[in-house]
Every structure is written in structure tokens, then in C-alpha cells.
Amino acid sequence: QLQLVESGGGLVQPGGSLRLSCAASRSTLNFYAIGWFRRVPGRERDGVLCINRSGDKTNVADSVKGRFTVSRDNAKNMVYLQMNSLKPEDTAVYYCAADKRLPRTCVLREADYDYWGQGTQVNVSS
């Protein structure tokens, strides 16, 4: 079973940047599309960004378009979420997740993902 661990969360002022990392436990990350989701307490978990197996296709939520980017390094079993121009409404617990089925693209739909990390907290506040 694939294990995912997020890191890099913390407190940042509005307009600042953070880089989150998602580390996979196995050297088969090339078989998985990776999605980033976030959850605010009392709300459903929402898709933010995803990246396909080869890293040449992404899907980006409108709320973060132009501010967040995702990249992956399959050789290192790592996926990264670069968050720039952060806003208070970006405050959430951020999760990475792996989808082993889609071969060419990725989707921002929670039910499609097979493995989940436990999340890392991001707080955007002045």
C-alpha cells in the first residue's frame, strides 16, 4: 500500500508563499496521478490541483489558478505544491492523494483517489 506524507505547512502572511511536499513511500510514483486537496473545518474537502503520471498535464481549481503550481519528481518519489500570493481564504489543511487508475490525466474529484496523506496545516494571517 502506498503511504503519503505531507510537509511544509505553517503560518504565512497574506501575499506570502509556501512550498508543500508530498513524499511517497515506494519507488513507483510514476504509476499515480497526484492530487492536492484542502479542507476547512466544517466544510467538505475540495480539490486544488492535480498532476498526471508523467507530469505534463495538470488540472487547477479556479480559486488558485495563477497562484499555485504543482510539480513532481518521480525519481525522488516527491510531489510539490508551490503556493504564491497566499490569501486568508487559503487557510486549510492540505492533503496529497494518489490515483492509480488514470493513465493520462488527473481529476479534482476526491472519490477517484486511492491513497491519502494525513495533511499539513496552512495558516494565512497577518
ABEGO torsion letter per residue (X at the ends): XBBBBBBGBEBBBBGBBBBBBBBBABAAAAABBBBBBBBBBGBBBBBABBBBAAGABBBBBAAABGABBBBBBAAAGBBBBBBBGBBAAABBBBBBBBBAABAABBBBBAAABABBBAEBBBBBBX
